[in-house]
Amino acid sequence: MVKEEINTLNGDKIHRVRRSMELQPEVIKLENKRSSKRGFNSPLILFYGLIALIGLGTLILFLPISVNSNQNISLVDSFFVSTSAVTVTGLTPVQSEVTWSIFGLGVIAILSFIGGLGFMIGAGFLIYILFGKKINLEQKMLINESLSDSTPSKYVASSSIRVVLNIFYISIVLQVLGSALFYLFWKESDINNEHGLIFNSIFHSISSFNGAGFDILADGNGGSIGSITNNNNLLAITMILIFLGSIGYPIILEFSENIKLFFQSKFKQIFVSLNFKVVVFTTIIVLVTGMLQFLFAEWSNQLTIGLESTQNKIIYSVFHAITRTAGFSIIDYDLIHNSTTVTTMALMFIGGGSLSVAGGIKVGTLTIILTALISTIMGKEEITLFKRTITREITRRALIIFIFSIFLILFSFIVISSFEPDSIFRELLFECVSAFGNVGLTTGITEKLNDFSKIFISFLMIIGRFGPLLLALMFVGKKIEAKAKPAYEVVRLG
């Protein structure tokens, strides 16, 4: 009850409320509205955009203007090449220099550029362009996860939008620089096509840096770019572009920031993140191992590098180790020894650094897996690396990616084998690993595959490019806490 009285001194009204009513709880109703996981808030925007870009590329490449007048291209082959370009794989069932017109090659170059930049980065850049500064927290989290930005770094992760823009600028600058260097060191008389020095330089620079592996050079030795093997300058530029594209944008950004810091602190201070140490250290180990194996295994193989000089053998071995993420070849991979085949598949499966143009499980994932294995064998409760502790969440995501990738390759190999019963075991497995790792190296059976195999390989390229990332995003932060634990019981091992 509320009583109203009038103060006789000043005439003010006094409201008196019973004490019991003052103590009553006040109920405030709030709308519990869940944010939508559709549109720009969904991690699947990466996948939607990828499919749309592949579809658009398929339709354009199927047009008569994209194909030379004396060539025919099927819709399946157009879909296969479009998928290979967007996923920067490089596998192709046709000879690019013969089949496609300069317009079609231009379309492939554009698709490779967008795919190499990473549709993950493209999604973040698109959100920035459409919304400007009006980006909500969930969209920023999407960009961060798209950038594999789960471990903050002093330089790289401070602003997701700044990272997206810096990556875009770096990609443009390096590819323009690569085109200029190719133009300077390439003789037009050494180009065995009709597209001119400028177009060849631009196309080869885009294909090299983005790890696309497409080439438009006529080759007679079974490789894809064997016609430039005698020009060490072109080989060196190609290897540098491939390496920069595969090492990962965070490494390039952190390296440039450390150079600034080093000079600003008068040559006294640098900051090296754990991610930088892991990627650089593991990449060096992988490159050296791949180079030495190829050098010693193929040293006397007259079908590959056996007839070359010692200097060329070393150069070709280094190129082989670096091209594990790009797909360029200067030899016929159908003629390598079995040991080199196994090693090459391992290199393609590992891939490059996170947030790079390379596919595979990434060198960081491999490092976490091996470190966790060693720590478990030694009986350590915590996983430490370079005097830093690795969280269980990162280890869990690495295991998910590794196991998922192994099962996917085995499943794909079984399916492809059923489609191609007359093909050789080694060739089919090599093709599956190359497609999953978005590499593009082949033993030469791509053009011999039937349409069912081509379609399946196309989807394998898509899953290989974005499957591990999307799978990791699905399990980020998901924890199921059981209210009651079932009873323990032992299962015999070994």
N, C-alpha and C positions, 0 to 999 in steps of 0.2 A: 504494500500500500504506500502511496505517495501523498503526503500532506503538504498543503501550501499555506504559508503564513506570511503576514506583512509586518515588516520591521517598523515599529512606531517611531523610531528615531529618524530614519532617513527615507522611509517609504519603500525600501527594497523588498522584493519578494523572496521568501526563503522556502526552499523545497527540502522537506525532510523525508528521507527514505529509510525504511526499516533495515536494520543491520543484517537481518537474514537474507534480504534481497540483494544487498551489496556483496554478500559472500557467494551468491549463486554463480556458478561458472558461466562464462560467456562462450557460446558456441559459434565459431566462425567456419563457414563452409567454403572450401577452396575447390576449384575445378581441377581435377587430376587429368590433364590433357597430355597425352603422349605425343612426342614430336614424331613427325612422319619420317619414315626411312626410305621414302621414294624420292625421285627426282635428284636434285643435287646433294641431298643428304645421304644418299645410298652409296656404299662402296661399290655396288654393281654398276655405277655410272661408267666405271672404267671398262667394264665388259660390254655394256650397251654401246658405248662409243666405238669400241674396237670392232664390234660386229657391223655397225653402221658404216664405218670407214672401209672395211673389207668389202661390204656389199656395193658401195659406191665405186670402189676401185675395180671390182669385177665387171660392173656394167660399162665403165669407161673403156677398160681393156678389151671388152668384147666388141666394141664398135669397130667398123672397118677402118676408121681413121687411125686407130692404134696399131694396126697390123700392116706389114708390107703387102703390096699388091699381089705378090705371088705366093703368099702364105695364108693358111687357114688355121684358125684357133677355135677350139671348142669352149663351151661355157665352163666346163669343169677345169680346163687348163687355165682359163682366165681367173677363176676363183682360186685355184692353187697358187698362181703367181701373185695375185693380189694379197692373199694371206701370207705368203712368203715375204712380200715386201713390207707389209705392216708389222709383222712380227720380226722383221730384220733377220730372217733366216737365210735366204739366198738359194734355197732349193728351187729348181725350175725344171719342168719336163720338156722345155724347148730351148733352142739356142737363142739367147737374147739378141745377139748381134745380127742374126739373120731374120728372126721372126718379127720383131717389133720395129715400127717406124720411129722416127725421132720424137713424135708426139707420145707414142706409147712408152718409150724410154723415159721421157720427161715425167709421165705419170708415175712410173715405177720409182723414179728418183724422189718425187714429192712424197709418195707413200712411205718410202724408206726413211726420209727425213723426219716425218711425223712419228713413225714407229720408233726410230732411234732416239728421238727426243723423249720418247716415252709417253704413252697416252696417260700414264699416271701423272706426269708433270703437265701434260696438256689439259687434263681435267682441272687441275689446280689453276693453271693459267686462264682457262676458259671461265672459271668461277670468278677470278679476279677481274677479268675484262667485263663480264656481265654485271657484277655487283659492286665493283670498285671497293670502297672501304666498308660497304655494308655486308660484311661476311660474319655470320654468326659463329658461335663457338663450335658447333657441331661440324660446320663446313671447314673450319680451320683444323679440327681433329682429323677430318677426312683427308685434307691435303697433307698433314703431317704423316699420317699412316701411309698415304700414297707415296710419300718421299722416303719411306722406310725410316722415319724419324722417331724411332722409339727410344733411342739412347741419346739424350741431349749432349751437344758438343758446344764448346765455348764459342765457336765461330759459326758453325753451320746451322744450328737449330734455333737461333734466337728469333727469327722471324720466318715463318713458312712462306709468306708472299715474297719476301726478299730473296729467299733461296730459289723460288720458282723463277723469278726474273733473272737472277744471276746465272742460273743454269741455261736459260734461254739465250742470254747474251754470249756465254762461253761457247755454246754449241755453234752459234752463228759465226763467231770470230774464228774458231779453230777450223771450221769447214771452208770458210773463205780463204784463210791462210793456206790451207792444204791445196785448194784449187790453184792459187797463185804459184805455189811451189811446183806443182805438177806442170803448170804451163811453162815455167822457166826451164825445167830439166827434161821435158818431153820433146822429142823431135817429131814433127808432124809426119815425116817420112816413115817413122816406126809405128804409126797407127794404121792398123789393117782394117779400117772401116771408112765410111764416107761422112762421118758426123763432125769432123773438124777437131782441132786441138782444144778449143775453148770448151766445147760440150763434153769432150772426153775428160778433160781436167775436172770439170765440175761434177760430172757423174761419178768418176772414180773417187773423188774426195768424199762425196756424200756416202758412197757405198763402203768406203774404208772406215771412216770415222764412226758411222752408225752400225758397223758390223753386218751390213746387209749381204755382202758377198756376191752381189750381182756384178757381172762384167760384160763388156761389149767388145772384148778383144778376141780376135781370131787366134786360136791356139792349136798347135800341132803335136804337142807332147802329152796330151791327155789331161793336163791341168787346166785351170781356168784363166790364169794370167801369165802363162809361161812365156808369152811373147815379150815380156819386159824383164825376164830373168837376167839378161845381160846388162841391164842398166841398174847398177847398185844404188844410184841416187833415188830412182823411183821405188825400188824395193824398201829403202830406208824410210822414205816419206810414208809409204803405205804402212809399214810396221809401226811407226810412231803414231800415226792417226788411229790405227787399230788399238794400240796400247792405251792411248789417252781416252778413247771411247769406252774401253772395257774396265779401266781402273776405277771408274765411278766419279761422279761430279763432286761428292763431298771431299774426296781426296784432293782434287784439283783446287777446290775452294780453300780448304785448310792449308794447303801448300802455299797458295798465293798470300793468304793472310799471315802465315808465318814469315814469309819473306818481308812483308811490311813491318811486322813486329820486330824482326831481327835488326832491321836498319833503324827503326825508331828507338829501340832500346840500346843503340850504339853497340851492336853485335854481342849482346849479353843474354838475351832472352828469346825463347821460343816455347810454344805450347803444342804438344803432340798428343792427340786423343788416343784412346784405346782402339777405336775403330781404324784410325790411320795406321797404327802399328800392326794390327791384325791383317788388314788388307794388303799393305805393302810387303810385310814379311811373308805371308802365305803366297802372294802372287810371285814373288821372287823364287820361292821354293818350287812352285808349280812350273814356272818357266824353265828353270835350270834342269829340273827333273825331266821334263818333256823334251828339252833340247838334247840332253845327253843320251837319253834312250834312243831318240831318232837317229842321232849321229852314229852311235855304235851299232845299232841294229841294221841300219841301211847303208853302212859304210861300204860294204862290198856288193851291195845289190845293184847290179848293172842296169836294172829296169827302172831305178829311181835316181840315186845320186852316186852310184858306184863309179861312173865314168867321169865325174866332175873333179875339179881340182880341190885340194884341201881347203882353200879359202872358200870356194863355193859350197863345199859340203857343210862348213860351219855356218855360212850365211843361210843356206836352205834349212838347216836344223833349227836355227833361231826363228826363222820365218814360220816353220811348222809349229813351234811352240806358241808363238804369238797368235797365229791365225786360228787357234782353237775356238775363238769367239767370233770370227768373221766369216770363215768359209772359203776364203781365197786359197787356191792351190797352185803350186808350180810343178807338181808331179801328178801322176795318175795313182790315186789312192786304192785302186783295184790291184795294184802291183806291189804294195808294201807287204812286209812280213807280218805274220800273225801277232807277234809280240807288239809291233808298232800299232796294229789295229786295236788291240786291247788298250794300250796306253792312250791312243788318240780318243777312244770312246770315254775313257776316264777323264781326260782333259776337257772334252766337250760337256760331260756331265757336271763337272765342277763349275765351269763358266768363269765369270769375272767378278767384279765387285758389286756390292749393292748400289742401287740407284745409278746404274750404268746401262749402256746399250746391250750388254752381254746377257745371255740367258743362263741356263743351268741353275744349280742350287746355290751358287755364289760361294766365294772363297771364305767369307765370314761364317757361313753355315758349316762348311767343312771344318774350320778351325774349332768351332764350338763343339762339334761332334767328337773330334779327336781329343780335345781337352777334357771333355766329360768322361770319355772312355778311359783315359789315362788316370784321371782323378778317382774314378770308381775302382779301377784295378789296384791303385795304391791305398784305397780305403779312406780317402779324404771325404769329409762331409760337404765341404764347400769347393766350388770350382773356381780356381784362380788362374788368371792369365795376365802376364806382365804386371804382377803385383796388384791386380784388380780382381774383385770378386764378381763373377758372372751370376746374374739372378736366375732363379729357377724358371721364371717365365721365358727368358731368352733361350735357355736350354730346351725348354719344352717346345717352343716354336721351331727351333732348329731340328729337333727330332721329328716333328710333324712333317716339315718340308722334306727331309731326307727320306723318311719311310714312304710318304706319299709319292715322291718322285720315282723311287725304286719300283713300287708296285705298278705305277702308271706305265713305265717303260716295259716291264714284263708283260702286262696286260696287252699293251699295244703291239708288242712283238708277236704274241700269240694270235691276235686278230689278223694282223698283216700276213702272218704265215698261212693262215687259212685262206686268205684272198690270193696269195702268191705261192701255191704249193710247189712250183717248179724252181723257185729262186733259191739261192744259196743261203744257208743259215747266217754266215758272217755278214753278207751284204744287207740282209733285212734288218739285223740287229743294229748294224752301223747306221742305217738310214733312220731307224726309230730314235736312236740316241741323238743323232744330228738334228732331227726335227724337234725333239723335246728341248734340246739345248740351244735351239735357234742359232745353229752354227752354219749349216749349209754345205759342209763337206759331204761328198758322196763317192761311192765306188762306181757310179755310172748307171745305176738301175732306175733312177728317178723317171726318166722318159719311158721306161719299159713297164711301169706300173699301170694296172688297169684303173678305170675310173673310181671304183669302190675304194681302192687303196689310196688313190690321190685325195679323195674326200676325207678319208680317215686320217691320213698324214696331215692334211690341212688343219683339222681339229686338234691334232696332237701338237702342232705348232702353236695354236692359240692357247691351249692349256699350258704348254711349256712356258709361254711368255708371261701369262698372268695367273695361272693356276696356283703356284706356290704362294704368291703374294696374297691372293684372295683367300686362300686357305688359312694363312697366318692371320689375316684380318678377322676372319670368322671366329677365331679362338682367342683374340685379344681380350684380356680382362674377364673371360668367362670362367667362373669358379662355381662349382656345385658343392655346397656344404651339406653333407648327409647328417640328418638328425641322429641316426643310430648306425653304428658300424657293424656289419656282419661279423661272425666269428672267424678267426684266423685258422687257416689250414695250409699245410705244406704241399707243394707240387714238386716232384722230383725233376731235377735239371741235369742234363748231360748223360 
